[in-house]
Amino acid sequence: MHALKYGGLPRIADDMAAAMGGLSDRTIGSSALVPIPLAPKRLRQRGYNQSDALARALGRQWKVPVLPHLLARTRETPTQTALTPETRLANVAGAFAVAHKPRPPWPVLVLVDDVFTTGATLAEAARALEQAGATGVMGITFARAAIPDFT
């Protein structure tokens, strides 16, 4: 995960997607994948969005569409890596908006992110999709991080 996110290796997303291949067509169904967007500044710094690279690799593997511009970041947010669970929620509150209605309207939208720690990012992105009329939202990540002990 670190190599994809920070190592400048978006090409390994295909290998990561292959490792995630346990989901069946029945689970994904007639869904579309929606990568969690990066803020423009972070996208410029990194040169690519790791969640987008992962979503595109999964889309190729599962033969489902990817909607890379459906969600947008409404503001820059500090990196979540050193934040407590409570401050993670506040950090991403209101950070996403739907840029346009998807056509056709997909029955289920699957948010794709790199790492699940507290779920704050996925929850906030799902809230934006639901407020825009999405009837079903799921989330998938490559990794599950341990929540650091901030005591």
N, CA, C and O atoms as a GROMACS GRO file, in nm:
protein
  604
    1MET      N    1   0.083  -0.118   0.000
    1MET     CA    2   0.000   0.000   0.000
    1MET      C    3   0.088   0.125   0.000
    1MET      O    4   0.061   0.222  -0.072
    2HIS      N    5   0.192   0.121   0.081
    2HIS     CA    6   0.282   0.236   0.092
    2HIS      C    7   0.346   0.268  -0.043
    2HIS      O    8   0.362   0.384  -0.079
    3ALA      N    9   0.383   0.164  -0.118
    3ALA     CA   10   0.445   0.185  -0.249
    3ALA      C   11   0.348   0.249  -0.347
    3ALA      O   12   0.387   0.332  -0.429
    4LEU      N   13   0.221   0.211  -0.340
    4LEU     CA   14   0.120   0.272  -0.427
    4LEU      C   15   0.097   0.418  -0.387
    4LEU      O   16   0.095   0.507  -0.472
    5LYS      N   17   0.080   0.440  -0.259
    5LYS     CA   18   0.040   0.573  -0.212
    5LYS      C   19   0.155   0.674  -0.212
    5LYS      O   20   0.137   0.789  -0.253
    6TYR      N   21   0.272   0.632  -0.169
    6TYR     CA   22   0.383   0.727  -0.152
    6TYR      C   23   0.505   0.696  -0.238
    6TYR      O   24   0.594   0.781  -0.252
    7GLY      N   25   0.511   0.578  -0.296
    7GLY     CA   26   0.630   0.535  -0.368
    7GLY      C   27   0.630   0.564  -0.515
    7GLY      O   28   0.723   0.526  -0.586
    8GLY      N   29   0.525   0.632  -0.565
    8GLY     CA   30   0.521   0.665  -0.707
    8GLY      C   31   0.504   0.543  -0.795
    8GLY      O   32   0.555   0.539  -0.907
    9LEU      N   33   0.432   0.442  -0.747
    9LEU     CA   34   0.416   0.318  -0.822
    9LEU      C   35   0.269   0.286  -0.850
    9LEU      O   36   0.219   0.184  -0.803
   10PRO      N   37   0.199   0.370  -0.926
   10PRO     CA   38   0.058   0.340  -0.952
   10PRO      C   39   0.038   0.211  -1.030
   10PRO      O   40  -0.071   0.155  -1.028
   11ARG      N   41   0.141   0.163  -1.098
   11ARG     CA   42   0.128   0.041  -1.178
   11ARG      C   43   0.102  -0.083  -1.092
   11ARG      O   44   0.053  -0.183  -1.144
   12ILE      N   45   0.133  -0.078  -0.963
   12ILE     CA   46   0.108  -0.196  -0.880
   12ILE      C   47  -0.039  -0.210  -0.841
   12ILE      O   48  -0.077  -0.308  -0.778
   13ALA      N   49  -0.121  -0.114  -0.880
   13ALA     CA   50  -0.265  -0.122  -0.851
   13ALA      C   51  -0.326  -0.247  -0.912
   13ALA      O   52  -0.418  -0.305  -0.854
   14ASP      N   53  -0.277  -0.291  -1.029
   14ASP     CA   54  -0.330  -0.412  -1.092
   14ASP      C   55  -0.303  -0.535  -1.005
   14ASP      O   56  -0.390  -0.621  -0.992
   15ASP      N   57  -0.184  -0.543  -0.947
   15ASP     CA   58  -0.153  -0.655  -0.858
   15ASP      C   59  -0.238  -0.650  -0.731
   15ASP      O   60  -0.283  -0.753  -0.681
   16MET      N   61  -0.260  -0.530  -0.681
   16MET     CA   62  -0.342  -0.515  -0.562
   16MET      C   63  -0.487  -0.554  -0.592
   16MET      O   64  -0.551  -0.621  -0.511
   17ALA      N   65  -0.537  -0.513  -0.708
   17ALA     CA   66  -0.673  -0.550  -0.748
   17ALA      C   67  -0.686  -0.701  -0.762
   17ALA      O   68  -0.789  -0.758  -0.725
   18ALA      N   69  -0.582  -0.766  -0.815
   18ALA     CA   70  -0.585  -0.912  -0.829
   18ALA      C   71  -0.595  -0.978  -0.691
   18ALA      O   72  -0.663  -1.079  -0.675
   19ALA      N   73  -0.526  -0.920  -0.593
   19ALA     CA   74  -0.532  -0.974  -0.457
   19ALA      C   75  -0.671  -0.954  -0.395
   19ALA      O   76  -0.710  -1.027  -0.305
   20MET      N   77  -0.744  -0.854  -0.444
   20MET     CA   78  -0.879  -0.826  -0.394
   20MET      C   79  -0.985  -0.902  -0.472
   20MET      O   80  -1.104  -0.885  -0.446
   21GLY      N   81  -0.946  -0.984  -0.566
   21GLY     CA   82  -1.037  -1.046  -0.660
   21GLY      C   83  -1.137  -1.143  -0.602
   21GLY      O   84  -1.213  -1.203  -0.678
   22GLY      N   85  -1.141  -1.162  -0.472
   22GLY     CA   86  -1.233  -1.258  -0.413
   22GLY      C   87  -1.380  -1.220  -0.422
   22GLY      O   88  -1.466  -1.306  -0.404
   23LEU      N   89  -1.409  -1.095  -0.451
   23LEU     CA   90  -1.549  -1.056  -0.463
   23LEU      C   91  -1.605  -1.110  -0.593
   23LEU      O   92  -1.538  -1.105  -0.697
   24SER      N   93  -1.725  -1.162  -0.588
   24SER     CA   94  -1.784  -1.219  -0.708
   24SER      C   95  -1.863  -1.113  -0.784
   24SER      O   96  -1.891  -1.005  -0.733
   25ASP      N   97  -1.898  -1.147  -0.907
   25ASP     CA   98  -1.982  -1.058  -0.987
   25ASP      C   99  -2.116  -1.035  -0.918
   25ASP      O  100  -2.176  -0.928  -0.932
   26ARG      N  101  -2.162  -1.136  -0.843
   26ARG     CA  102  -2.289  -1.122  -0.772
   26ARG      C  103  -2.281  -1.015  -0.664
   26ARG      O  104  -2.378  -0.942  -0.641
   27THR      N  105  -2.166  -1.004  -0.599
   27THR     CA  106  -2.148  -0.903  -0.495
   27THR      C  107  -2.147  -0.764  -0.555
   27THR      O  108  -2.212  -0.672  -0.503
   28ILE      N  109  -2.073  -0.747  -0.664
   28ILE     CA  110  -2.060  -0.617  -0.728
   28ILE      C  111  -2.180  -0.588  -0.817
   28ILE      O  112  -2.228  -0.475  -0.821
   29GLY      N  113  -2.228  -0.688  -0.889
   29GLY     CA  114  -2.347  -0.672  -0.972
   29GLY      C  115  -2.333  -0.563  -1.076
   29GLY      O  116  -2.229  -0.550  -1.141
   30SER      N  117  -2.438  -0.486  -1.091
   30SER     CA  118  -2.439  -0.377  -1.191
   30SER      C  119  -2.400  -0.246  -1.125
   30SER      O  120  -2.468  -0.145  -1.138
   31SER      N  121  -2.291  -0.250  -1.055
   31SER     CA  122  -2.243  -0.133  -0.982
   31SER      C  123  -2.147  -0.051  -1.068
   31SER      O  124  -2.108  -0.090  -1.178
   32ALA      N  125  -2.112   0.063  -1.013
   32ALA     CA  126  -2.005   0.145  -1.069
   32ALA      C  127  -1.911   0.179  -0.954
   32ALA      O  128  -1.955   0.195  -0.840
   33LEU      N  129  -1.783   0.189  -0.984
   33LEU     CA  130  -1.682   0.220  -0.883
   33LEU      C  131  -1.656   0.370  -0.880
   33LEU      O  132  -1.646   0.434  -0.985
   34VAL      N  133  -1.645   0.424  -0.761
   34VAL     CA  134  -1.622   0.567  -0.742
   34VAL      C  135  -1.499   0.585  -0.652
   34VAL      O  136  -1.507   0.560  -0.532
   35PRO      N  137  -1.387   0.628  -0.709
   35PRO     CA  138  -1.268   0.648  -0.625
   35PRO      C  139  -1.284   0.770  -0.535
   35PRO      O  140  -1.346   0.869  -0.573
   36ILE      N  141  -1.227   0.761  -0.417
   36ILE     CA  142  -1.223   0.877  -0.327
   36ILE      C  143  -1.129   0.980  -0.390
   36ILE      O  144  -1.013   0.948  -0.419
   37PRO      N  145  -1.176   1.102  -0.413
   37PRO     CA  146  -1.090   1.201  -0.478
   37PRO      C  147  -0.986   1.260  -0.384
   37PRO      O  148  -1.008   1.273  -0.263
   38LEU      N  149  -0.874   1.296  -0.442
   38LEU     CA  150  -0.772   1.371  -0.369
   38LEU      C  151  -0.798   1.519  -0.389
   38LEU      O  152  -0.859   1.560  -0.487
   39ALA      N  153  -0.751   1.599  -0.295
   39ALA     CA  154  -0.756   1.743  -0.313
   39ALA      C  155  -0.657   1.781  -0.423
   39ALA      O  156  -0.556   1.713  -0.440
   40PRO      N  157  -0.685   1.887  -0.499
   40PRO     CA  158  -0.598   1.924  -0.612
   40PRO      C  159  -0.450   1.940  -0.574
   40PRO      O  160  -0.362   1.898  -0.649
   41LYS      N  161  -0.423   2.000  -0.459
   41LYS     CA  162  -0.284   2.020  -0.418
   41LYS      C  163  -0.212   1.886  -0.399
   41LYS      O  164  -0.100   1.868  -0.446
   42ARG      N  165  -0.277   1.792  -0.329
   42ARG     CA  166  -0.217   1.662  -0.305
   42ARG      C  167  -0.204   1.582  -0.435
   42ARG      O  168  -0.108   1.507  -0.453
   43LEU      N  169  -0.300   1.599  -0.525
   43LEU     CA  170  -0.293   1.532  -0.655
   43LEU      C  171  -0.174   1.583  -0.735
   43LEU      O  172  -0.104   1.505  -0.800
   44ARG      N  173  -0.151   1.713  -0.731
   44ARG     CA  174  -0.033   1.769  -0.801
   44ARG      C  175   0.096   1.717  -0.740
   44ARG      O  176   0.189   1.682  -0.813
   45GLN      N  177   0.103   1.712  -0.608
   45GLN     CA  178   0.224   1.665  -0.540
   45GLN      C  179   0.253   1.518  -0.572
   45GLN      O  180   0.368   1.482  -0.601
   46ARG      N  181   0.150   1.435  -0.568
   46ARG     CA  182   0.168   1.291  -0.587
   46ARG      C  183   0.175   1.253  -0.734
   46ARG      O  184   0.243   1.158  -0.772
   47GLY      N  185   0.102   1.329  -0.817
   47GLY     CA  186   0.102   1.300  -0.961
   47GLY      C  187  -0.008   1.206  -1.004
   47GLY      O  188  -0.031   1.188  -1.124
   48TYR      N  189  -0.076   1.144  -0.911
   48TYR     CA  190  -0.186   1.052  -0.940
   48TYR      C  191  -0.265   1.031  -0.812
   48TYR      O  192  -0.217   1.061  -0.702
   49ASN      N  193  -0.385   0.978  -0.827
   49ASN     CA  194  -0.470   0.946  -0.713
   49ASN      C  195  -0.464   0.795  -0.694
   49ASN      O  196  -0.507   0.720  -0.782
   50GLN      N  197  -0.412   0.748  -0.582
   50GLN     CA  198  -0.397   0.606  -0.558
   50GLN      C  199  -0.532   0.534  -0.555
   50GLN      O  200  -0.541   0.419  -0.597
   51SER      N  201  -0.636   0.599  -0.506
   51SER     CA  202  -0.768   0.537  -0.504
   51SER      C  203  -0.824   0.524  -0.646
   51SER      O  204  -0.893   0.426  -0.677
   52ASP      N  205  -0.795   0.620  -0.730
   52ASP     CA  206  -0.836   0.613  -0.870
   52ASP      C  207  -0.763   0.500  -0.942
   52ASP      O  208  -0.824   0.426  -1.019
   53ALA      N  209  -0.633   0.487  -0.918
   53ALA     CA  210  -0.556   0.379  -0.980
   53ALA      C  211  -0.612   0.243  -0.938
   53ALA      O  212  -0.624   0.153  -1.020
   54LEU      N  213  -0.645   0.229  -0.810
   54LEU     CA  214  -0.701   0.105  -0.760
   54LEU      C  215  -0.840   0.080  -0.819
   54LEU      O  216  -0.872  -0.033  -0.857
   55ALA      N  217  -0.923   0.184  -0.826
   55ALA     CA  218  -1.058   0.170  -0.882
   55ALA      C  219  -1.052   0.128  -1.029
   55ALA      O  220  -1.128   0.042  -1.072
   56ARG      N  221  -0.963   0.189  -1.105
   56ARG     CA  222  -0.951   0.153  -1.248
   56ARG      C  223  -0.904   0.009  -1.265
   56ARG      O  224  -0.951  -0.062  -1.353
   57ALA      N  225  -0.811  -0.034  -1.179
   57ALA     CA  226  -0.764  -0.173  -1.186
   57ALA      C  227  -0.877  -0.269  -1.151
   57ALA      O  228  -0.893  -0.372  -1.216
   58LEU      N  229  -0.954  -0.236  -1.047
   58LEU     CA  230  -1.068  -0.320  -1.010
   58LEU      C  231  -1.174  -0.319  -1.121
   58LEU      O  232  -1.233  -0.423  -1.150
   59GLY      N  233  -1.196  -0.204  -1.182
   59GLY     CA  234  -1.293  -0.194  -1.290
   59GLY      C  235  -1.256  -0.284  -1.407
   59GLY      O  236  -1.342  -0.349  -1.466
   60ARG      N  237  -1.128  -0.287  -1.441
   60ARG     CA  238  -1.083  -0.376  -1.549
   60ARG      C  239  -1.103  -0.522  -1.511
   60ARG      O  240  -1.148  -0.603  -1.593
   61GLN      N  241  -1.070  -0.555  -1.388
   61GLN     CA  242  -1.081  -0.693  -1.342
   61GLN      C  243  -1.226  -0.739  -1.335
   61GLN      O  244  -1.260  -0.849  -1.380
   62TRP      N  245  -1.313  -0.656  -1.277
   62TRP     CA  246  -1.453  -0.693  -1.256
   62TRP      C  247  -1.543  -0.655  -1.373
   62TRP      O  248  -1.662  -0.688  -1.375
   63LYS      N  249  -1.486  -0.584  -1.471
   63LYS     CA  250  -1.562  -0.539  -1.588
   63LYS      C  251  -1.683  -0.454  -1.549
   63LYS      O  252  -1.795  -0.476  -1.595
   64VAL      N  253  -1.656  -0.356  -1.462
   64VAL     CA  254  -1.758  -0.259  -1.422
   64VAL      C  255  -1.702  -0.119  -1.448
   64VAL      O  256  -1.581  -0.099  -1.446
   65PRO      N  257  -1.790  -0.022  -1.472
   65PRO     CA  258  -1.743   0.114  -1.499
   65PRO      C  259  -1.686   0.182  -1.376
   65PRO      O  260  -1.720   0.150  -1.262
   66VAL      N  261  -1.598   0.277  -1.402
   66VAL     CA  262  -1.540   0.362  -1.299
   66VAL      C  263  -1.586   0.504  -1.327
   66VAL      O  264  -1.578   0.552  -1.440
   67LEU      N  265  -1.634   0.571  -1.224
   67LEU     CA  266  -1.681   0.709  -1.236
   67LEU      C  267  -1.584   0.801  -1.162
   67LEU      O  268  -1.611   0.841  -1.049
   68PRO      N  269  -1.470   0.834  -1.224
   68PRO     CA  270  -1.363   0.905  -1.153
   68PRO      C  271  -1.395   1.050  -1.120
   68PRO      O  272  -1.329   1.109  -1.035
   69HIS      N  273  -1.493   1.108  -1.185
   69HIS     CA  274  -1.523   1.250  -1.161
   69HIS      C  275  -1.658   1.271  -1.095
   69HIS      O  276  -1.708   1.384  -1.091
   70LEU      N  277  -1.718   1.165  -1.045
   70LEU     CA  278  -1.848   1.178  -0.980
   70LEU      C  279  -1.838   1.256  -0.850
   70LEU      O  280  -1.919   1.345  -0.823
   71LEU      N  281  -1.739   1.223  -0.769
   71LEU     CA  282  -1.716   1.293  -0.642
   71LEU      C  283  -1.604   1.394  -0.658
   71LEU      O  284  -1.510   1.373  -0.734
   72ALA      N  285  -1.615   1.502  -0.584
   72ALA     CA  286  -1.508   1.603  -0.583
   72ALA      C  287  -1.479   1.641  -0.439
   72ALA      O  288  -1.567   1.637  -0.353
   73ARG      N  289  -1.354   1.678  -0.413
   73ARG     CA  290  -1.318   1.735  -0.283
   73ARG      C  291  -1.364   1.880  -0.283
   73ARG      O  292  -1.338   1.954  -0.378
   74THR      N  293  -1.432   1.920  -0.179
   74THR     CA  294  -1.478   2.058  -0.171
   74THR      C  295  -1.374   2.149  -0.106
   74THR      O  296  -1.381   2.272  -0.117
   75ARG      N  297  -1.276   2.086  -0.038
   75ARG     CA  298  -1.172   2.165   0.027
   75ARG      C  299  -1.053   2.075   0.057
   75ARG      O  300  -1.064   1.953   0.063
   76GLU      N  301  -0.939   2.140   0.075
   76GLU     CA  302  -0.818   2.068   0.116
   76GLU      C  303  -0.838   2.021   0.261
   76GLU      O  304  -0.895   2.093   0.343
   77THR      N  305  -0.793   1.902   0.290
   77THR     CA  306  -0.797   1.852   0.427
   77THR      C  307  -0.657   1.804   0.465
   77THR      O  308  -0.587   1.748   0.382
   78PRO      N  309  -0.617   1.826   0.588
   78PRO     CA  310  -0.487   1.773   0.630
   78PRO      C  311  -0.486   1.621   0.622
   78PRO      O  312  -0.591   1.558   0.628
   79THR      N  313  -0.369   1.564   0.608
   79THR     CA  314  -0.357   1.418   0.606
   79THR      C  315  -0.414   1.361   0.736
   79THR      O  316  -0.400   1.420   0.843
   80GLN      N  317  -0.476   1.245   0.726
   80GLN     CA  318  -0.543   1.184   0.841
   80GLN      C  319  -0.448   1.098   0.924
   80GLN      O  320  -0.485   1.053   1.033
   81THR      N  321  -0.327   1.074   0.877
   81THR     CA  322  -0.240   0.973   0.937
   81THR      C  323  -0.213   0.994   1.086
   81THR      O  324  -0.202   0.895   1.159
   82ALA      N  325  -0.202   1.116   1.133
   82ALA     CA  326  -0.169   1.139   1.274
   82ALA      C  327  -0.288   1.188   1.356
   82ALA      O  328  -0.271   1.234   1.470
   83LEU      N  329  -0.409   1.179   1.300
   83LEU     CA  330  -0.527   1.230   1.369
   83LEU      C  331  -0.595   1.122   1.451
   83LEU      O  332  -0.592   1.004   1.416
   84THR      N  333  -0.656   1.163   1.562
   84THR     CA  334  -0.735   1.071   1.643
   84THR      C  335  -0.863   1.037   1.568
   84THR      O  336  -0.900   1.108   1.474
   85PRO      N  337  -0.932   0.930   1.609
   85PRO     CA  338  -1.058   0.898   1.543
   85PRO      C  339  -1.159   1.012   1.544
   85PRO      O  340  -1.228   1.034   1.445
   86GLU      N  341  -1.167   1.084   1.653
   86GLU     CA  342  -1.262   1.194   1.662
   86GLU      C  343  -1.225   1.308   1.566
   86GLU      O  344  -1.312   1.364   1.500
   87THR      N  345  -1.098   1.341   1.560
   87THR     CA  346  -1.058   1.451   1.472
   87THR      C  347  -1.061   1.411   1.325
   87THR      O  348  -1.072   1.497   1.238
   88ARG      N  349  -1.052   1.282   1.296
   88ARG     CA  350  -1.066   1.235   1.158
   88ARG      C  351  -1.207   1.268   1.107
   88ARG      O  352  -1.223   1.315   0.994
   89LEU      N  353  -1.307   1.243   1.189
   89LEU     CA  354  -1.444   1.273   1.149
   89LEU      C  355  -1.462   1.421   1.120
   89LEU      O  356  -1.521   1.459   1.019
   90ALA      N  357  -1.411   1.504   1.208
   90ALA     CA  358  -1.423   1.649   1.188
   90ALA      C  359  -1.342   1.695   1.067
   90ALA      O  360  -1.383   1.786   0.996
   91ASN      N  361  -1.228   1.632   1.044
   91ASN     CA  362  -1.140   1.670   0.935
   91ASN      C  363  -1.207   1.654   0.799
   91ASN      O  364  -1.189   1.739   0.711
   92VAL      N  365  -1.284   1.548   0.780
   92VAL     CA  366  -1.346   1.523   0.650
   92VAL      C  367  -1.491   1.566   0.641
   92VAL      O  368  -1.553   1.550   0.536
   93ALA      N  369  -1.546   1.621   0.748
   93ALA     CA  370  -1.687   1.665   0.745
   93ALA      C  371  -1.706   1.768   0.634
   93ALA      O  372  -1.638   1.870   0.630
   94GLY      N  373  -1.799   1.741   0.545
   94GLY     CA  374  -1.828   1.833   0.435
   94GLY      C  375  -1.720   1.841   0.329
   94GLY      O  376  -1.720   1.934   0.249
   95ALA      N  377  -1.628   1.744   0.326
   95ALA     CA  378  -1.514   1.753   0.234
   95ALA      C  379  -1.544   1.699   0.094
   95ALA      O  380  -1.460   1.710   0.005
   96PHE      N  381  -1.664   1.640   0.073
   96PHE     CA  382  -1.697   1.582  -0.057
   96PHE      C  383  -1.831   1.633  -0.107
   96PHE      O  384  -1.921   1.664  -0.029
   97ALA      N  385  -1.842   1.640  -0.238
   97ALA     CA  386  -1.969   1.676  -0.302
   97ALA      C  387  -1.977   1.601  -0.434
   97ALA      O  388  -1.876   1.567  -0.495
   98VAL      N  389  -2.099   1.577  -0.477
   98VAL     CA  390  -2.120   1.512  -0.606
   98VAL      C  391  -2.107   1.619  -0.714
   98VAL      O  392  -2.176   1.721  -0.711
   99ALA      N  393  -2.018   1.594  -0.809
   99ALA     CA  394  -1.991   1.691  -0.915
   99ALA      C  395  -2.100   1.689  -1.022
   99ALA      O  396  -2.130   1.792  -1.081
  100HIS      N  397  -2.160   1.573  -1.046
  100HIS     CA  398  -2.268   1.559  -1.144
  100HIS      C  399  -2.343   1.430  -1.117
  100HIS      O  400  -2.289   1.338  -1.055
  101LYS      N  401  -2.466   1.423  -1.162
  101LYS     CA  402  -2.545   1.301  -1.146
  101LYS      C  403  -2.493   1.195  -1.243
  101LYS      O  404  -2.468   1.226  -1.360
  102PRO      N  405  -2.475   1.072  -1.196
  102PRO     CA  406  -2.426   0.967  -1.286
  102PRO      C  407  -2.533   0.926  -1.387
  102PRO      O  408  -2.651   0.917  -1.354
  103ARG      N  409  -2.490   0.900  -1.509
  103ARG     CA  410  -2.579   0.850  -1.613
  103ARG      C  411  -2.520   0.723  -1.669
  103ARG      O  412  -2.404   0.726  -1.711
  104PRO      N  413  -2.590   0.614  -1.671
  104PRO     CA  414  -2.723   0.597  -1.611
  104PRO      C  415  -2.711   0.596  -1.459
  104PRO      O  416  -2.602   0.577  -1.405
  105PRO      N  417  -2.823   0.615  -1.390
  105PRO     CA  418  -2.814   0.607  -1.243
  105PRO      C  419  -2.787   0.463  -1.202
  105PRO      O  420  -2.867   0.374  -1.232
  106TRP      N  421  -2.676   0.440  -1.135
  106TRP     CA  422  -2.636   0.305  -1.097
  106TRP      C  423  -2.709   0.264  -0.970
  106TRP      O  424  -2.725   0.345  -0.879
  107PRO      N  425  -2.753   0.138  -0.962
  107PRO     CA  426  -2.823   0.094  -0.842
  107PRO      C  427  -2.734   0.097  -0.718
  107PRO      O  428  -2.780   0.129  -0.609
  108VAL      N  429  -2.607   0.063  -0.736
  108VAL     CA  430  -2.513   0.064  -0.623
  108VAL      C  431  -2.384   0.131  -0.669
  108VAL      O  432  -2.330   0.098  -0.774
  109LEU      N  433  -2.338   0.224  -0.588
  109LEU     CA  434  -2.208   0.286  -0.612
  109LEU      C  435  -2.111   0.230  -0.509
  109LEU      O  436  -2.142   0.224  -0.390
  110VAL      N  437  -1.994   0.189  -0.555
  110VAL     CA  438  -1.894   0.131  -0.466
  110VAL      C  439  -1.778   0.229  -0.453
  110VAL      O  440  -1.703   0.250  -0.548
  111LEU      N  441  -1.765   0.287  -0.335
  111LEU     CA  442  -1.653   0.377  -0.308
  111LEU      C  443  -1.525   0.296  -0.295
  111LEU      O  444  -1.524   0.191  -0.230
  112VAL      N  445  -1.418   0.345  -0.356
  112VAL     CA  446  -1.290   0.276  -0.351
  112VAL      C  447  -1.189   0.368  -0.284
  112VAL      O  448  -1.168   0.481  -0.328
  113ASP      N  449  -1.127   0.319  -0.177
  113ASP     CA  450  -1.021   0.393  -0.109
  113ASP      C  451  -0.906   0.297  -0.083
  113ASP      O  452  -0.921   0.176  -0.097
  114ASP      N  453  -0.793   0.352  -0.045
  114ASP     CA  454  -0.677   0.268  -0.025
  114ASP      C  455  -0.677   0.198   0.111
  114ASP      O  456  -0.655   0.078   0.119
  115VAL      N  457  -0.701   0.275   0.218
  115VAL     CA  458  -0.690   0.221   0.354
  115VAL      C  459  -0.814   0.260   0.435
  115VAL      O  460  -0.860   0.373   0.428
  116PHE      N  461  -0.866   0.165   0.511
  116PHE     CA  462  -0.974   0.189   0.606
  116PHE      C  463  -0.912   0.192   0.744
  116PHE      O  464  -0.853   0.094   0.789
  117THR      N  465  -0.927   0.306   0.812
  117THR     CA  466  -0.880   0.315   0.950
  117THR      C  467  -1.000   0.330   1.042
  117THR      O  468  -1.032   0.239   1.118
  118THR      N  469  -1.067   0.444   1.037
  118THR     CA  470  -1.187   0.464   1.119
  118THR      C  471  -1.315   0.462   1.036
  118THR      O  472  -1.424   0.450   1.091
  119GLY      N  473  -1.302   0.473   0.907
  119GLY     CA  474  -1.420   0.479   0.821
  119GLY      C  475  -1.472   0.620   0.798
  119GLY      O  476  -1.573   0.638   0.730
  120ALA      N  477  -1.404   0.720   0.853
  120ALA     CA  478  -1.451   0.857   0.842
  120ALA      C  479  -1.459   0.905   0.697
  120ALA      O  480  -1.557   0.968   0.658
  121THR      N  481  -1.358   0.875   0.618
  121THR     CA  482  -1.356   0.920   0.479
  121THR      C  483  -1.467   0.853   0.400
  121THR      O  484  -1.542   0.920   0.328
  122LEU      N  485  -1.479   0.721   0.411
  122LEU     CA  486  -1.584   0.650   0.338
  122LEU      C  487  -1.722   0.696   0.382
  122LEU      O  488  -1.811   0.713   0.298
  123ALA      N  489  -1.742   0.716   0.511
  123ALA     CA  490  -1.873   0.760   0.562
  123ALA      C  491  -1.910   0.897   0.507
  123ALA      O  492  -2.024   0.919   0.467
  124GLU      N  493  -1.816   0.988   0.504
  124GLU     CA  494  -1.845   1.123   0.455
  124GLU      C  495  -1.870   1.122   0.304
  124GLU      O  496  -1.959   1.192   0.256
  125ALA      N  497  -1.792   1.045   0.231
  125ALA     CA  498  -1.814   1.035   0.086
  125ALA      C  499  -1.949   0.970   0.057
  125ALA      O  500  -2.020   1.014  -0.033
  126ALA      N  501  -1.985   0.866   0.133
  126ALA     CA  502  -2.115   0.801   0.116
  126ALA      C  503  -2.228   0.898   0.146
  126ALA      O  504  -2.331   0.898   0.078
  127ARG      N  505  -2.210   0.981   0.247
  127ARG     CA  506  -2.312   1.081   0.283
  127ARG      C  507  -2.335   1.176   0.165
  127ARG      O  508  -2.449   1.210   0.134
  128ALA      N  509  -2.229   1.219   0.101
  128ALA     CA  510  -2.244   1.309  -0.014
  128ALA      C  511  -2.319   1.241  -0.128
  128ALA      O  512  -2.404   1.303  -0.192
  129LEU      N  513  -2.287   1.114  -0.155
  129LEU     CA  514  -2.356   1.041  -0.260
  129LEU      C  515  -2.503   1.021  -0.227
  129LEU      O  516  -2.589   1.037  -0.314
  130GLU      N  517  -2.532   0.986  -0.102
  130GLU     CA  518  -2.671   0.965  -0.062
  130GLU      C  519  -2.750   1.095  -0.067
  130GLU      O  520  -2.867   1.094  -0.107
  131GLN      N  521  -2.690   1.206  -0.027
  131GLN     CA  522  -2.759   1.335  -0.034
  131GLN      C  523  -2.791   1.374  -0.177
  131GLN      O  524  -2.885   1.449  -0.203
  132ALA      N  525  -2.711   1.323  -0.272
  132ALA     CA  526  -2.734   1.352  -0.414
  132ALA      C  527  -2.829   1.252  -0.478
  132ALA      O  528  -2.858   1.261  -0.597
  133GLY      N  529  -2.878   1.155  -0.398
  133GLY     CA  530  -2.979   1.064  -0.449
  133GLY      C  531  -2.936   0.921  -0.471
  133GLY      O  532  -3.016   0.841  -0.520
  134ALA      N  533  -2.813   0.884  -0.437
  134ALA     CA  534  -2.770   0.745  -0.452
  134ALA      C  535  -2.856   0.657  -0.362
  134ALA      O  536  -2.879   0.689  -0.246
  135THR      N  537  -2.901   0.546  -0.417
  135THR     CA  538  -2.987   0.457  -0.338
  135THR      C  539  -2.908   0.348  -0.266
  135THR      O  540  -2.957   0.290  -0.169
  136GLY      N  541  -2.789   0.320  -0.312
  136GLY     CA  542  -2.707   0.220  -0.246
  136GLY      C  543  -2.560   0.257  -0.258
  136GLY      O  544  -2.512   0.288  -0.367
  137VAL      N  545  -2.490   0.255  -0.146
  137VAL     CA  546  -2.347   0.287  -0.147
  137VAL      C  547  -2.275   0.181  -0.064
  137VAL      O  548  -2.314   0.150   0.048
  138MET      N  549  -2.170   0.127  -0.121
  138MET     CA  550  -2.083   0.032  -0.052
  138MET      C  551  -1.943   0.092  -0.053
  138MET      O  552  -1.916   0.190  -0.122
  139GLY      N  553  -1.855   0.032   0.023
  139GLY     CA  554  -1.716   0.076   0.024
  139GLY      C  555  -1.623  -0.043   0.019
  139GLY      O  556  -1.654  -0.149   0.072
  140ILE      N  557  -1.509  -0.023  -0.045
  140ILE     CA  558  -1.406  -0.126  -0.049
  140ILE      C  559  -1.270  -0.059  -0.038
  140ILE      O  560  -1.246   0.047  -0.096
  141THR      N  561  -1.182  -0.121   0.039
  141THR     CA  562  -1.046  -0.071   0.053
  141THR      C  563  -0.949  -0.189   0.038
  141THR      O  564  -0.987  -0.305   0.054
  142PHE      N  565  -0.827  -0.156   0.006
  142PHE     CA  566  -0.725  -0.261  -0.005
  142PHE      C  567  -0.679  -0.306   0.133
  142PHE      O  568  -0.659  -0.425   0.157
  143ALA      N  569  -0.662  -0.211   0.224
  143ALA     CA  570  -0.603  -0.241   0.354
  143ALA      C  571  -0.692  -0.192   0.468
  143ALA      O  572  -0.774  -0.101   0.452
  144ARG      N  573  -0.673  -0.254   0.581
  144ARG     CA  574  -0.739  -0.213   0.705
  144ARG      C  575  -0.628  -0.179   0.802
  144ARG      O  576  -0.550  -0.266   0.841
  145ALA      N  577  -0.620  -0.053   0.841
  145ALA     CA  578  -0.513  -0.009   0.931
  145ALA      C  579  -0.559  -0.024   1.076
  145ALA      O  580  -0.677  -0.011   1.108
  146ALA      N  581  -0.464  -0.050   1.160
  146ALA     CA  582  -0.491  -0.051   1.303
  146ALA      C  583  -0.505   0.093   1.350
  146ALA      O  584  -0.432   0.181   1.305
  147ILE      N  585  -0.599   0.117   1.438
  147ILE     CA  586  -0.617   0.251   1.492
  147ILE      C  587  -0.509   0.274   1.597
  147ILE      O  588  -0.497   0.197   1.692
  148PRO      N  589  -0.428   0.380   1.579
  148PRO     CA  590  -0.321   0.405   1.676
  148PRO      C  591  -0.377   0.436   1.814
  148PRO      O  592  -0.486   0.490   1.827
  149ASP      N  593  -0.302   0.401   1.915
  149ASP     CA  594  -0.339   0.432   2.052
  149ASP      C  595  -0.291   0.572   2.085
  149ASP      O  596  -0.171   0.596   2.096
  150PHE      N  597  -0.385   0.665   2.101
  150PHE     CA  598  -0.350   0.805   2.124
  150PHE      C  599  -0.348   0.840   2.273
  150PHE      O  600  -0.342   0.958   2.310
  151THR      N  601  -0.353   0.740   2.359
  151THR     CA  602  -0.355   0.768   2.504
  151THR      C  603  -0.215   0.790   2.557
  151THR      O  604  -0.198   0.814   2.676
   0.00000   0.00000   0.00000
